[in-house]
Amino acid sequence: MRILPYLLIILATAAQAQTEAPDRGPVIDMHIHAYGAGGEGPPSYICTPFPAWKPLDPGKGGAGLPGYLGSMFGNPDCPKRIFSATTDDELRTKTLAELRKNDAYAVAGGSAKYVDRWLADEPKRLIPAIGAGSFAKLPSVEDLRKRHAEGRLKSLSELSFQYNGIGPADPRFEPYWALAEELDIPVGIHMGPGAPGTTYFATPEYRVALSDPMQLEPVLVKHPRLRIFVVHAGYPMKERMLALMAAYPNVYAEFGFLTVGYRDSDVWPYIQAFIDAGFEDRILYGTDQMVWPEAISFSIDRVRHAPGLTAAQKRKFLYENAARFLRIDPANTGILKP
């Protein structure tokens, strides 16, 4: 009996099984929203993922529900979908339950009112941030400095000014960039896709051109001590995002809603391009969880079973890179020890 060949087969099979075993470590989600159940309009579905981005015929019920938006979010014909929470309490409690279920911690951004309410229920797993889509809704520099002194501000995120046609180099941003640099807190800025047709239906000032990561360069030149994570990683402007990261090593890419709503053929090659370019230590996991709490479990499980990514790369993506970037280790993994 030839024992050696069988032994080699057994060892190889065991090694493969170990390599393919899903990651079960803690998670840092760099991107959830602490706001109300009406934050994304009427109750709606998201597809997990969306199988396609449907064409719009403006002459056939093009505006709003139950037209194009209805076909995408009202009753979408996708194999798997998640329905939104319908009350503020349901959204908060279900989202926090999802974090606990997955041993996840999250940068939770929103208005001070909602962030404080969510923190009251879960001070351990939430990393408080303040986010807004307009200067009118963003607290003053003085108020933000006070929150930081009280331990209630760890990041400015998500700054989604793109939806109002405002780029990062707008002069009105300057006091906030200066504050983030002074306080040494990271900034998450939306540079990527919105809902299909958002310019027509919801945010008329949204411009795709503001997804261009190169728009951050004047800010980075003026504020060299900033830590910035680009929400949605500038998708789909991959080459420009990679060029920015190559020149400015204090910039990280966070992949947001790509891990929830985009197809395998979209999200994994996009992430792989950053790894292939040498940036596997600067990719950050996020869900962009808005009003669909179950998206957290779906996304984490999806990453844990992602094709092509090694176990070490998944661990960096899901926790280690964010821990180093934020300079925290809430799960006490020891990752920050010298």
GUKOL-539105 format. One line per field, with one value per residue (C-alpha): residue number from 1; residue in one letter; z, y, x. Coordinates in Angstrom, 1 decimal, always signed. Example, Ala and Ser with C-alpha at 12.3 -4.5 7.8 and 13.67 -1.06 7.14 Angstrom:
<seros>
kefi: (1;2) .
marlo: (A;S) .
up: (+7.8;+7.1) .
north: (-4.5;-1.1) .
east: (+12.3;+13.7) .
</seros>
This chain:
<seros>
kefi: (1;2;3;4;5;6;7;8;9;10;11;12;13;14;15;16;17;18;19;20;21;22;23;24;25;26;27;28;29;30;31;32;33;34;35;36;37;38;39;40;41;42;43;44;45;46;47;48;49;50;51;52;53;54;55;56;57;58;59;60;61;62;63;64;65;66;67;68;69;70;71;72;73;74;75;76;77;78;79;80;81;82;83;84;85;86;87;88;89;90;91;92;93;94;95;96;97;98;99;100;101;102;103;104;105;106;107;108;109;110;111;112;113;114;115;116;117;118;119;120;121;122;123;124;125;126;127;128;129;130;131;132;133;134;135;136;137;138;139;140;141;142;143;144;145;146;147;148;149;150;151;152;153;154;155;156;157;158;159;160;161;162;163;164;165;166;167;168;169;170;171;172;173;174;175;176;177;178;179;180;181;182;183;184;185;186;187;188;189;190;191;192;193;194;195;196;197;198;199;200;201;202;203;204;205;206;207;208;209;210;211;212;213;214;215;216;217;218;219;220;221;222;223;224;225;226;227;228;229;230;231;232;233;234;235;236;237;238;239;240;241;242;243;244;245;246;247;248;249;250;251;252;253;254;255;256;257;258;259;260;261;262;263;264;265;266;267;268;269;270;271;272;273;274;275;276;277;278;279;280;281;282;283;284;285;286;287;288;289;290;291;292;293;294;295;296;297;298;299;300;301;302;303;304;305;306;307;308;309;310;311;312;313;314;315;316;317;318;319;320;321;322;323;324;325;326;327;328;329;330;331;332;333;334;335;336;337;338) .
marlo: (M;R;I;L;P;Y;L;L;I;I;L;A;T;A;A;Q;A;Q;T;E;A;P;D;R;G;P;V;I;D;M;H;I;H;A;Y;G;A;G;G;E;G;P;P;S;Y;I;C;T;P;F;P;A;W;K;P;L;D;P;G;K;G;G;A;G;L;P;G;Y;L;G;S;M;F;G;N;P;D;C;P;K;R;I;F;S;A;T;T;D;D;E;L;R;T;K;T;L;A;E;L;R;K;N;D;A;Y;A;V;A;G;G;S;A;K;Y;V;D;R;W;L;A;D;E;P;K;R;L;I;P;A;I;G;A;G;S;F;A;K;L;P;S;V;E;D;L;R;K;R;H;A;E;G;R;L;K;S;L;S;E;L;S;F;Q;Y;N;G;I;G;P;A;D;P;R;F;E;P;Y;W;A;L;A;E;E;L;D;I;P;V;G;I;H;M;G;P;G;A;P;G;T;T;Y;F;A;T;P;E;Y;R;V;A;L;S;D;P;M;Q;L;E;P;V;L;V;K;H;P;R;L;R;I;F;V;V;H;A;G;Y;P;M;K;E;R;M;L;A;L;M;A;A;Y;P;N;V;Y;A;E;F;G;F;L;T;V;G;Y;R;D;S;D;V;W;P;Y;I;Q;A;F;I;D;A;G;F;E;D;R;I;L;Y;G;T;D;Q;M;V;W;P;E;A;I;S;F;S;I;D;R;V;R;H;A;P;G;L;T;A;A;Q;K;R;K;F;L;Y;E;N;A;A;R;F;L;R;I;D;P;A;N;T;G;I;L;K;P) .
up: (+0.0;-1.0;+2.1;+1.1;-1.9;+0.3;+3.1;+0.8;-0.6;+3.0;+4.0;+0.8;+1.3;+4.9;+4.0;+1.3;+3.7;+6.2;+3.5;+2.4;+5.9;+6.3;+8.5;+11.9;+13.5;+14.6;+12.1;+11.8;+9.5;+8.5;+7.2;+8.7;+9.1;+12.4;+11.3;+11.1;+9.1;+6.7;+5.8;+2.4;+1.7;+1.8;+2.8;+0.1;-0.9;-1.9;-3.9;-2.6;-5.0;-7.8;-10.9;-13.3;-13.4;-15.4;-18.3;-17.9;-20.5;-19.5;-21.6;-19.6;-16.0;-15.6;-12.6;-9.2;-7.7;-9.1;-12.2;-12.5;-8.7;-8.1;-10.5;-8.7;-5.0;-4.7;-5.9;-7.6;-9.4;-7.9;-6.5;-3.0;-1.4;+1.9;+3.1;+5.1;+8.7;+9.1;+12.4;+14.0;+16.9;+14.6;+12.6;+15.6;+17.5;+14.4;+13.3;+16.7;+16.9;+13.6;+14.9;+18.0;+16.0;+13.8;+16.5;+14.5;+15.5;+13.3;+12.5;+12.9;+11.2;+11.1;+12.9;+16.6;+17.6;+16.1;+16.9;+20.6;+20.7;+19.1;+21.4;+24.5;+23.4;+22.3;+23.5;+23.1;+19.4;+17.9;+17.0;+16.9;+13.8;+12.5;+8.8;+6.6;+3.0;+3.3;+5.3;+6.7;+8.4;+9.5;+13.1;+13.5;+14.1;+17.7;+18.3;+16.7;+18.8;+22.0;+21.0;+20.4;+23.9;+25.3;+23.5;+21.2;+17.9;+16.5;+12.8;+10.3;+8.2;+5.9;+4.2;+1.3;-0.2;-3.7;-3.6;-3.4;-6.2;-3.8;-4.3;-1.5;-2.5;-2.0;+0.2;+2.7;+3.5;+4.6;+8.3;+8.6;+6.9;+9.2;+12.3;+11.3;+10.9;+14.2;+16.1;+14.2;+13.3;+10.1;+7.4;+5.3;+2.1;-0.5;-3.9;-5.9;-7.2;-5.9;-6.6;-10.3;-11.5;-8.3;-10.2;-11.6;-8.6;-5.4;-5.4;-8.5;-7.7;-7.7;-10.3;-11.3;-12.0;-8.3;-7.9;-9.3;-6.5;-8.0;-6.6;-3.2;-4.3;-3.4;+0.1;+0.6;-0.5;+1.9;+4.8;+4.8;+8.2;+7.2;+7.3;+4.6;+3.6;+0.3;+0.6;-2.2;-3.3;-6.1;-8.0;-10.9;-11.4;-10.4;-12.1;-10.7;-7.2;-7.4;-8.7;-5.7;-3.2;-4.8;-4.3;-0.9;+1.5;+4.1;+1.8;+2.2;+0.0;+1.7;-0.5;+1.1;-0.8;-3.3;-0.8;-0.5;-3.8;-6.6;-8.4;-7.9;-11.3;-10.1;-6.5;-6.4;-9.4;-8.2;-4.7;-6.3;-8.4;-5.2;-3.7;-7.0;-6.9;-3.5;-1.3;+0.6;+3.8;+2.8;+1.9;+4.4;+4.8;+5.0;+4.3;+3.9;+6.1;+5.8;+6.5;+5.7;+8.8;+7.5;+4.9;+7.5;+7.9;+4.2;+3.4;+6.1;+5.1;+1.4;+2.2;+4.3;+1.3;-1.3;-4.2;-4.8;-1.5;+0.9;+4.6;+5.5;+3.0;+4.3;+7.9;+6.9;+5.0;+7.7;+10.7;+10.9;+8.4;+10.0;+13.5;+12.4;+10.5;+13.4;+16.0;+18.0;+18.7;+20.2;+20.1;+21.9;+19.1;+19.9;+16.3;+17.5;+19.7;+18.4) .
north: (+0.0;+3.4;+5.6;+8.7;+9.8;+9.4;+11.4;+14.2;+14.3;+14.5;+17.2;+19.2;+18.9;+20.0;+23.0;+24.0;+23.7;+25.9;+28.5;+28.6;+28.7;+31.9;+34.7;+34.9;+37.8;+41.2;+43.8;+47.6;+49.0;+52.5;+53.7;+53.5;+56.2;+57.1;+58.7;+58.2;+55.6;+58.4;+59.2;+57.6;+58.5;+56.2;+52.5;+50.7;+47.7;+47.3;+44.4;+42.4;+42.9;+44.8;+42.5;+45.5;+49.3;+49.7;+52.1;+55.1;+56.1;+59.6;+59.4;+56.5;+57.4;+58.6;+60.8;+59.3;+56.6;+54.5;+55.1;+54.5;+54.6;+52.2;+49.7;+50.0;+50.4;+50.1;+46.5;+45.5;+42.1;+40.9;+37.4;+38.7;+41.9;+43.7;+45.9;+49.0;+49.7;+51.7;+53.5;+55.3;+52.8;+49.8;+51.1;+51.9;+48.6;+46.4;+48.1;+47.8;+44.1;+43.5;+44.9;+42.8;+39.7;+40.1;+41.3;+44.5;+48.1;+51.0;+54.6;+56.0;+59.4;+61.6;+64.6;+65.2;+64.4;+60.9;+60.1;+60.9;+58.8;+55.8;+56.2;+56.1;+52.5;+51.3;+53.3;+50.3;+49.5;+52.9;+55.3;+58.7;+60.8;+63.8;+63.9;+66.1;+66.9;+70.6;+73.4;+74.4;+71.0;+70.7;+72.0;+74.9;+74.5;+75.5;+73.0;+70.2;+71.2;+70.9;+67.5;+66.3;+67.5;+65.6;+62.4;+62.5;+63.2;+60.7;+61.5;+63.7;+61.3;+61.0;+64.4;+63.9;+67.4;+65.9;+65.6;+69.4;+70.0;+71.0;+69.8;+69.3;+72.3;+74.7;+77.5;+76.9;+73.5;+75.1;+75.6;+72.0;+70.6;+72.8;+71.6;+67.9;+68.5;+70.3;+67.7;+64.8;+63.1;+61.3;+62.6;+60.4;+62.1;+60.8;+60.5;+57.9;+56.9;+57.8;+56.2;+55.9;+59.0;+60.9;+64.2;+63.9;+62.6;+63.6;+65.7;+68.0;+69.3;+65.9;+65.7;+62.7;+64.8;+65.4;+61.7;+62.4;+61.7;+64.3;+67.0;+66.2;+67.1;+70.9;+69.9;+67.4;+69.8;+72.5;+70.0;+67.4;+66.0;+65.0;+61.4;+61.0;+58.0;+58.2;+56.8;+54.4;+54.6;+57.0;+54.2;+53.7;+56.1;+53.5;+54.8;+58.3;+56.9;+54.8;+57.7;+59.8;+57.1;+56.6;+60.3;+60.8;+57.8;+59.4;+58.6;+55.4;+53.8;+52.7;+50.6;+51.4;+50.3;+48.3;+45.4;+45.4;+46.4;+45.8;+42.5;+40.2;+41.2;+44.9;+44.8;+42.1;+43.2;+46.8;+45.9;+43.5;+46.4;+48.2;+45.1;+44.5;+48.2;+47.6;+49.2;+46.2;+48.0;+51.0;+49.4;+49.9;+47.9;+49.7;+48.9;+52.4;+51.0;+53.5;+52.1;+48.4;+46.9;+43.3;+44.7;+44.4;+40.7;+40.2;+42.3;+40.8;+37.3;+38.2;+39.5;+36.5;+34.3;+36.7;+34.9;+35.8;+37.5;+35.6;+35.1;+37.7;+40.2;+39.7;+40.3;+43.5;+44.7;+43.8;+45.0;+45.5;+48.4;+50.4;+49.7;+51.2;+54.1;+55.0;+54.1;+52.0;+48.3;+47.9;+44.1;+44.0;+42.0;+43.4;+44.7;+48.1;+46.8;+47.6) .
east: (+0.0;+1.4;+0.7;+2.7;+0.5;-2.7;-1.1;-0.1;-3.7;-5.1;-2.7;-3.4;-7.2;-6.9;-4.7;-7.2;-10.1;-8.2;-7.5;-11.2;-12.7;-14.7;-13.2;-14.8;-12.9;-14.2;-15.3;-15.0;-17.6;-16.3;-19.6;-23.1;-25.7;-27.3;-30.5;-34.2;-36.2;-37.3;-33.7;-34.0;-37.6;-40.6;-40.2;-38.2;-36.2;-32.6;-31.4;-28.5;-27.0;-28.8;-28.6;-28.6;-29.1;-32.3;-32.7;-35.0;-37.6;-38.5;-41.7;-43.1;-43.7;-40.2;-40.6;-40.5;-42.7;-44.3;-42.1;-38.4;-37.7;-40.6;-39.0;-35.6;-36.7;-40.4;-40.9;-37.6;-37.5;-34.2;-33.6;-32.6;-33.8;-34.1;-36.9;-36.2;-37.0;-40.2;-39.7;-36.7;-36.7;-36.8;-33.9;-31.8;-32.4;-32.1;-28.9;-27.3;-28.5;-26.8;-23.5;-23.6;-24.5;-21.5;-19.0;-18.8;-18.0;-19.0;-18.2;-21.8;-22.3;-25.3;-26.7;-25.8;-29.4;-29.4;-25.8;-26.2;-29.4;-27.7;-24.7;-27.0;-28.0;-24.6;-21.5;-19.2;-19.7;-20.3;-17.6;-19.3;-19.0;-20.9;-21.9;-24.0;-24.7;-24.8;-23.1;-26.5;-26.8;-23.2;-22.5;-20.2;-16.5;-17.0;-19.7;-17.6;-14.6;-16.8;-18.1;-14.6;-13.5;-16.4;-15.4;-18.5;-16.6;-14.1;-14.6;-16.2;-18.2;-19.9;-19.6;-21.9;-21.7;-21.4;-25.2;-25.4;-22.9;-20.1;-16.6;-14.0;-12.0;-14.9;-13.7;-16.6;-15.0;-11.7;-12.6;-13.6;-10.5;-8.4;-10.4;-9.9;-6.2;-6.0;-8.0;-6.3;-9.6;-10.3;-12.6;-14.9;-16.0;-18.5;-16.9;-18.8;-22.2;-25.6;-28.9;-29.6;-31.4;-30.9;-30.2;-33.7;-35.6;-34.0;-30.8;-30.8;-27.3;-25.6;-22.8;-20.9;-17.8;-17.5;-16.7;-13.2;-10.7;-8.3;-10.6;-9.1;-5.5;-5.7;-7.0;-4.2;-1.5;-2.8;-3.4;-0.7;-1.7;-5.2;-6.4;-9.0;-11.0;-12.8;-16.3;-17.2;-13.5;-14.2;-16.1;-15.8;-12.8;-10.3;-7.2;-7.6;-8.2;-5.1;-3.1;-4.2;-3.4;+0.0;+0.9;-0.8;-0.2;-2.6;-5.6;-7.5;-10.2;-13.5;-15.8;-19.2;-22.3;-20.3;-20.1;-23.9;-25.5;-23.0;-22.5;-19.6;-18.3;-18.2;-17.0;-14.3;-12.3;-12.5;-11.1;-8.5;-7.2;-6.2;-4.6;-2.7;-1.5;+0.1;-2.6;-4.0;-3.1;-5.2;-8.6;-11.4;-14.6;-18.0;-21.6;-23.1;-26.0;-28.8;-32.3;-31.8;-30.2;-29.9;-27.5;-24.8;-25.0;-25.3;-22.3;-20.0;-20.9;-20.3;-16.8;-16.0;-16.7;-15.2;-13.5;-9.9;-9.1;-6.8;-7.7;-5.0;-6.4;-10.0;-8.8;-7.0;-10.1;-12.6;-10.7;-7.0;-6.6;-9.4;-8.0;-4.6;-6.3;-8.5;-5.8;-8.2;-8.6;-12.0;-11.9;-8.5;-6.8;-3.4;-3.1;-1.8;+1.0;+4.5) .
</seros>
